[in-house]
């Protein structure tokens, strides 16, 4: 088999596994809340409890139907209806993982994962829902500070983009994802910031 054929087969194999949501875990690509961690890899979250074993150790299907006597693994939580267990970092992240949706109920005071956005009403939404023109929070907090004027001061825990177009959660600065239209939240990340562009300020209406 020639080099091109081997390369083609490898590319096809990679594409098939990418489409299935399979992501090999490395230090540079850890499993986020969007994925399920099993063995040494991450699988797409939709592959958890889908009646197909995707993990070598079957953990993606092992805790999907449990009895009242079964216990959940360490750092996992039990749904209120006792029907299944789920990873604790999926609690209140904006995605229903329990059949009774109990993982997304009573979320006030529960912290969101760092890579998602927390709405004022306590709901956590995917980062892609922040400043996308749609009210994903159902209280407009994901869209409220997306088009600002220079007169508006970002609230505590938020930072202003260099072009003054929006505020963004300060912990999103230098995390590898551009949240500012001008990309300023990902600039000077290896250097000490000498100006006040990303300072946190407070405002009376936030």
N, C-alpha and C positions, 0 to 999 in steps of 0.2 A: 504494500500500500504506500503510495507516494506521500510526501510531506503535505501537499495541499489537501489530499483526502483526509489525512489524520487531523489536520487543522480544522477542516470542515466538520468532521464528526465531533471534535471537541467543542466547537462553537455551537453546533446543534444541541449537544448535551447540556451545555451551559444555558442556552436560551430556554430549553424545556424546563429546567429546574428553576430558572428565574421566573418564568410564567407561573409556575406552581407556588411561588412565594418562598422558595427555599433560599436561605441566605446563610452562608458559612460564617460562623462567628469568629472574629479575630479581635485583638485589642483595639484596632482602628474602627471596627464595625460591631459594637456590642448590640445585644438585643435591646430594643427600646420597647415601650409599652405597646407598640403596634405589632409586635411579634411575640411568638411563644418560644421560650428557650427550652430546648431539649438536647441532651447529650452535648455535643460540641457545635451545635448549629442552631439557627433560628428558623422557624417556619412562620408563614403568614398566619396572622391571628384568625382568619376565617377557616384555617385548617384545624383549629382546636375544636374538639367535640363535633367533627363532621362525619363520624363513623368510618373514617379512613385512617389507618395507622401511618403516620408520616415520620414519627420518631423511632429510632432503633429500639428504644426501651419502652415504647408504647405509652409514654406519659401524656401524649396529646389526647388519648382516649381513655386513659386509666381511671380518671376521677370525674367522668362525665355523668355517670349514673351510679349514685352511692346510696347506701341505706343509712338509717339514723345511727347505727352502731359504728359505721366506718368513720375513721378520722382523716382529716386532710393533712397533707404534708406540711412540714415546717415552712413558715412564711406564706402559706396559702390560707384562704378564707372559705367559709362555707356559705352558700346561698341561704337565704332565709327559709326557703321551702325545703331545705336539706337535700335537694336533688343533685347537686354537684359542687365541686370545689373549683376555685379559680385563684390564680396568682394574686397576691396582695397588692401589687403595683397596678392592677387593673381596677381597683376600687375607685369609684367616682372619677373616672377618666373620660366620661362622655360616651362610652360604648357599653351597651347592655350585654353582659356575659351570662347572667342568670336568667333562667326561664321566667322567673317572677320579677325581673329587673331590680332585685333588691341591692345589687352592687352599685346602682345609680340612685338609690333613695337615701334621704337624710344625709346629704353630702356637705351641709354647712360645717365649716371648720375642718374638713378633711382636705389635706394638701393635694394639689395636682402634681403630676409628674413634671419635672423641669421643662420638658419639651412640648408641653401642651399649655393652653391658655385657660386661666381661671376666670370665669365670669363673676360679676358682682353677686349674682344669685346663688353662687356656690358651684354651678355646673362647670365641668371641665370640657373643653372642646378641642378638637384637633387643631394644630397650629395653622394648618391651611385655611381654617375658618376665620382667622384673625385678619381684619381689614380686607375682606374679600367682597364687600358690598352686600353681604347677606347677614341677616340677624340670626346667627347661629346660636347665640346665647339666649335668645328670647327676651332679652332686656336691653339690647343694643350696646352693651359694654364692649363687645368685640369690634364695634364700628365707631364708638364714640370719639376716640382721639386719633382717628385715622386721617383726618383732613383738618389740620389745625392752622391757626394763624400765629404769628410771632408773639401775639399778646397772651396766648394761652400758656400757662406754666404746667409742665408735666407733674403729675401727682407723685407722692412718695413711692419709691420702688419702681418708678418708670424713668426712662431716659428719652431725650429728644434727638431725633435724627438731625444730622448736620444741615440738611436742606430745609429744616423747620416744617416738614410736611406732616409729620406724625410723631406720636410718642409710642414707645414699645416697652415691654417688661424688661427691666435692667438685667435680669439674669439671662436674657437671650443675647446679650452683647458678646461677641467673639465666640459664638458656639458653632460656627460653620454654616449657618443659615442666614441669608440676607433678609432682614425684616424691614429695612429702610429702602425706599425707592432708589436712593443714591448709593446704597450699599455701605453707608458710613458706620453702621453697627458692626461691620466686620473689618474695618480699617484700623490701622495702628494697633493690632492685637498683640504683636510681639514687642511693642514699645510701651514705655510709660506714657500715659496720656498727660500732656502738659496744659491742655486747655480745659475749659469747663463745659465742653459740648455734651458730655454724657453725665453731667452731675444730676443728682436727684433733687427735685424741688417739690414743694407741696403747693396745692391749690385749694381754695375754699370750697369749690363746688364738686370736687371728686370724692 
